[in-house]
Amino acid sequence: MKKTFSILSIIILLIFSNLSINSCGSREDTVSCFPSNPINVTLNLNLPAYYNLNQVGGWVYINEQQSNTKGLIVVRASDTTFKAYDRNAPHICPDNNTTLEVQDNIRIVCPKDNAQWILLTGQPTSVANVPPKTYPYNYDPASKVLNIYY
């Protein structure tokens, strides 16, 4: 009876441990204090303000209404794909010095702790171990209209 009880206890412990580990991975890889606001931005890439998004590697800051608390960084990652990064640092709680910035047209940097990510992919390269939060989008190549939402 004692052996059965200890085996059952171990199994229950493993199940709860596994649930705890998996639940951490489902929080979208950002700190718990990360702001969650609706995103709804439409960009017409025919307009001069968004000209950079017509070439792979081109990027722009978006600070319009409905672009979250600190805005977005939108990057043309390939001929057919974009990345829409939140400018809030994903690894630390927001404050006045945690707005992500693009440096040298190749990396994203957090000024507070110098965390860095690759601009085209969002892959972390130093300090942070999570990528910047990205948002889904729709792109119509015929009209060159990009809609970013959340």
C-alpha positions as CSV (number, residue, x, y, z in Angstrom):
1,M,0.0,0.0,0.0
2,K,2.8,2.4,0.9
3,K,4.6,1.7,-2.4
4,T,1.4,2.4,-4.4
5,F,0.8,5.6,-2.5
6,S,4.4,6.9,-3.3
7,I,4.1,5.9,-7.0
8,L,0.8,7.7,-7.2
9,S,2.3,10.7,-5.5
10,I,5.2,10.8,-7.9
11,I,2.8,10.6,-10.9
12,I,0.6,13.4,-9.6
13,L,3.7,15.5,-9.0
14,L,5.0,14.9,-12.5
15,I,1.6,15.8,-14.0
16,F,1.4,19.1,-12.1
17,S,5.0,19.9,-12.9
18,N,4.4,19.4,-16.6
19,L,1.3,21.6,-16.5
20,S,3.2,24.4,-14.8
21,I,6.1,24.2,-17.3
22,N,3.7,24.3,-20.3
23,S,1.6,27.1,-18.9
24,C,4.7,29.4,-18.8
25,G,5.4,28.8,-22.4
26,S,1.9,29.9,-23.5
27,R,2.1,33.4,-22.2
28,E,3.4,34.7,-25.6
29,D,7.0,34.9,-24.4
30,T,6.7,38.4,-22.8
31,V,6.9,39.5,-19.2
32,S,3.6,39.5,-17.2
33,C,3.5,43.3,-17.1
34,F,3.6,43.6,-20.9
35,P,0.7,45.9,-22.1
36,S,-2.1,44.2,-24.1
37,N,-4.0,46.7,-26.2
38,P,-5.9,46.3,-29.4
39,I,-3.9,46.9,-32.5
40,N,-5.5,48.1,-35.8
41,V,-3.3,49.9,-38.2
42,T,-3.7,50.2,-41.9
43,L,-0.7,51.3,-44.0
44,N,-0.9,52.2,-47.7
45,L,2.6,51.4,-49.0
46,N,1.9,53.7,-52.0
47,L,2.2,56.7,-49.7
48,P,5.7,58.4,-49.3
49,A,5.7,57.8,-45.5
50,Y,5.8,54.1,-46.0
51,Y,8.1,54.0,-49.1
52,N,10.8,52.1,-47.1
53,L,8.4,49.1,-46.8
54,N,8.5,48.5,-50.5
55,Q,12.1,47.0,-50.3
56,V,13.2,44.0,-48.3
57,G,15.0,45.2,-45.2
58,G,13.1,48.5,-45.2
59,W,11.4,49.5,-41.9
60,V,9.4,52.3,-40.3
61,Y,8.2,53.3,-36.9
62,I,4.4,53.5,-36.5
63,N,3.1,55.7,-33.8
64,E,-0.5,56.1,-34.9
65,Q,-3.6,55.5,-32.8
66,Q,-4.3,51.8,-32.3
67,S,-0.5,51.0,-32.5
68,N,-0.1,50.1,-28.8
69,T,1.4,52.1,-26.0
70,K,4.8,52.8,-27.6
71,G,4.1,52.1,-31.2
72,L,5.3,49.5,-33.7
73,I,8.4,48.7,-35.8
74,V,7.2,47.4,-39.2
75,V,9.8,45.6,-41.4
76,R,9.7,44.2,-44.8
77,A,11.3,40.8,-44.1
78,S,11.0,39.3,-47.6
79,D,9.2,39.9,-50.9
80,T,6.0,38.4,-49.4
81,T,6.4,38.8,-45.6
82,F,6.5,41.6,-43.0
83,K,7.2,41.7,-39.3
84,A,5.2,44.0,-37.0
85,Y,7.1,44.3,-33.7
86,D,5.8,45.9,-30.6
87,R,8.2,48.7,-29.4
88,N,7.7,47.6,-25.7
89,A,10.7,45.5,-24.6
90,P,9.4,41.9,-24.2
91,H,11.7,40.9,-21.4
92,I,11.3,43.8,-18.9
93,C,8.4,45.8,-17.5
94,P,7.8,49.0,-19.5
95,D,9.2,52.3,-18.3
96,N,10.5,55.5,-19.9
97,N,13.7,53.8,-21.2
98,T,12.4,50.5,-22.6
99,T,11.1,51.6,-26.0
100,L,12.8,49.5,-28.7
101,E,14.8,51.3,-31.4
102,V,16.3,50.3,-34.7
103,Q,20.1,50.7,-35.0
104,D,22.2,50.6,-38.1
105,N,19.2,49.2,-40.1
106,I,20.1,45.7,-38.9
107,R,19.2,45.4,-35.2
108,I,16.6,46.3,-32.7
109,V,18.0,47.6,-29.3
110,C,16.5,48.2,-25.9
111,P,18.2,51.4,-24.5
112,K,17.7,50.4,-20.9
113,D,19.9,47.2,-20.9
114,N,21.2,47.0,-24.5
115,A,19.3,43.8,-25.3
116,Q,19.4,43.2,-29.0
117,W,17.5,41.4,-31.7
118,I,18.0,40.8,-35.5
119,L,15.7,43.3,-37.3
120,L,14.6,40.9,-40.1
121,T,13.9,37.9,-37.9
122,G,13.4,39.2,-34.3
123,Q,15.9,36.6,-33.1
124,P,17.5,37.7,-29.8
125,T,21.3,38.2,-30.0
126,S,22.2,39.6,-26.5
127,V,20.7,40.0,-23.0
128,A,17.1,39.0,-23.8
129,N,16.1,35.4,-24.5
130,V,12.7,36.2,-26.0
131,P,11.9,37.8,-29.3
132,P,10.0,41.1,-29.6
133,K,6.2,40.6,-29.6
134,T,4.9,40.4,-33.2
135,Y,1.4,41.0,-34.5
136,P,-0.5,39.3,-37.3
137,Y,-1.1,41.2,-40.5
138,N,-2.9,41.0,-43.9
139,Y,-1.2,42.3,-47.0
140,D,-2.8,42.9,-50.4
141,P,0.0,43.1,-53.0
142,A,-2.3,44.5,-55.7
143,S,-3.3,47.6,-53.7
144,K,-0.1,47.6,-51.5
145,V,-2.2,47.9,-48.3
146,L,-0.9,46.3,-45.1
147,N,-3.3,45.9,-42.2
148,I,-1.8,45.0,-38.7
149,Y,-4.2,43.8,-36.0
150,Y,-4.5,42.2,-32.6
